[in-house]
Each structure stands twice: as structure tokens, then as C-alpha cells.
Amino acid sequence: DARPHQLFWGRYLIFFLLSQIQVLVIVLGDLYILKIQCLHPFVFWAVGAMTGLTFSILIYSLTISFGDIGKALAVVIMVLQIAGSGGTYPIEALPGFFTFPYAINAMRECIGGMYHEDLFIYLSELSIFIAVALVIGLIIRKPFIRIMHFIEKRMEDTDMM
């Protein structure tokens, strides 16, 4: 008898915990195995935790709201995010459409020296994605529940999935 928002948060808690474990492993690995020079290690972890929250809730909201279509959208967003964060090419060499440096810039503030106002701006920009993900997962999902069940049923009937 759980309501949709209770199911959303209950299921998301598993993904949240996994993302935070991943963040902890990455941050500790950066600090103690790779031995990066980080001026603000606690803030580095906090930015990593918010980044993990942001991307895990975005991916979860897309997949739970739109099923296989949401999974495809999540893959496209992640590919754009990797390219746009400077993971493949320097951000300066990319067109404006591909630039998503919010999390990377916030982490750079922790590593190389911090302007608190800039960190606040980067985290605010990152939190917009959290708000969008919550709107998708909690509000937009409701009218799509029946449609997604219908699409999934039709996909099962074709025996292709």
C-alpha cells in the first residue's frame, strides 16, 4: 500500500548508498593512493558526495520514469557529461553545447585553492540538476506510469526483450 513517492525514495535509497560508497572509495583513493595535493580534503569529499547524489538521482529518475527510454537518455547524458567535463578533451576546445563543468570546477576549488563564492555558484548550478531530477521522478513520472507499463507489456509480447 505504499504511495509512489514512498516507493521512489525507498528504492532510491539503495542507489544513493551505492553512489556514496563509490564516492568514498574514489575520494580516499585520490587522497591516499594517488596522493593528490588537496587543500580542502573534507570539502573535496562533500563536493564528491553532492556530485554522486546529483548523477545517481538523475539517472534513477530517468530510468524509473521512462523505463528503457530513460535508460537510453541516461546513457546519452552520461556520454555528454564525460565529454563536457573535460574527460576527453579540454573544456576550452569544446563547443558551448558540450560544457558541463559544474562538478569538475567545484572539485578544482577544493584541490587548488578555494574562492567560496565560486564554490557556492558551482554547487548551486549542480543542485539545479537535482531539482530537475526530482521533478522528473516525482511529478512527471505519475502520468507516464500507465504508458510505460503499456509499452513494457508490448515489448514483452514481441519476445524481443
N, C-alpha and C positions, 0 to 999 in steps of 0.2 A: 504493500500500500504506500510505497514511497512516492513522493512527488518528483517531477522531472528535475527540478533544481537540486533536490537531495541526491538523486542518482548521479547527476553531473558532478557534484562536489565529492561524493563518495568514491566514484571511480577515478576522478582526477587526483585524489589524494595519493594513490599508488604511483601515478606518473610523476607527481610532484616530488615524492620521496626519492624516486629513482633519479630524477634530474638533479636533486640536491646532493645525492651521493656522488653522482658524476662530477658535479661542480667541485665538491670537496676533494675528490681524487685529483682532478686537474689542477686545482689551485695548490694543493700540497705538493704535487709533482713539479709544478713550476717553481715553487719556492725552495723545495728541499732536494729534488733530484736534478732539475736543470739549473738550480741555484741562480734564478734571475735576481737582478738587483731591483728590489721593490721598496719604495719609500713608505708605503702605507699598506702593509700586508692584510690587515683586518678589513680595510675598505676595499682592497682588491678582492677579497673573498665575498664581501657584501655585494659588490657590483656583479661578480660571477653568479651569486645566488639570485639576484634580480634578473640577470640575463637568462639563467636556467628557467626561472619562473615564466618569463616572457615567452620564450620559444616553446616550452612544454605546453603552456596553456593555449597558445595559438595553434599548435599542431593538434592538440587534443580537441579543441573546439571545432576545428575544421573537419576532423575525421568523424567526430561523434554527430555533427550536424549534417554532413553531406555524404557520409559513407565513403565509398570508393572514389567518388568525385572529389571529396575533401582530402583524401589521401594524395591524389594526384596534385591538387592545389598546394598541399603542404610540401610536396617534393619540389614543385616549381619555385615556391617561395624560398625554400632552403637553398636551392641552387643559386637563385638571385642573391640571397643573403651572403653566401660564401663568396661569390664574385664581387658583391658590392661592399664587403667589409675589408677588402684588401687581401683576401685569402689567395687569390690567383694573380692579380695584377695590382700595382699601386693605385690607390683610390684616385689620385690626380690624373691618371691615364684613362680612366673610365668615363663614359658619358654620364650626365647627370641622373639619368634614369636608374643607373645601377648603384648609386651611392647610398649605402645604409650603414654609416659608420658609428651609430649611436653607442652600441655596447663597446666596440673597439676603442673609441675615443674616451669613454669613461674609464676603461681599464688603463689606457695610456696615462690618464691623470693620476692614477694610483701608482704607476710604475715610475714615471719620470718626474713627478712633481705636480702638485695639485693647485688649481685655481678652483676654489669651492663653488663659485658661481657657474663655471663651465661644467663641473661635475653635476650640479643640480640641473642644468639645462639638458645634458645628455641623458640623465636618468628620467627626466620629465618626458623627453621625446620617446624614450623606451617604454615608459608607462602608458603612452597612448596606444601602443600595440596591445598591452594588457587589457585596456578598456575595450578596444575593438574585439578582441578575442572573447571577452565576457559578453558583449552584445551578441556576437555570433552564437556562442554556446548556450546562453540563457534565454535570449529573446528570439532571435531569428530561427533558432532550431525548432521551436514549437510548431510553426505552420508546416515545416518540412518533414516532421516525423512520419506522417502518413504517406507522403510522397516517397520518402526514402524506403519505407517498408514495401511499398508497391514496386519500386524499382528493384530492390533486392530480391523480392519474390519472383519477378520476371526474369532476373538474371539466373536465379536458381532453376527456373523452369527450362532455360535454354541448355542446361547441363554444360555450359562453358566455364562456369565459375565453381 
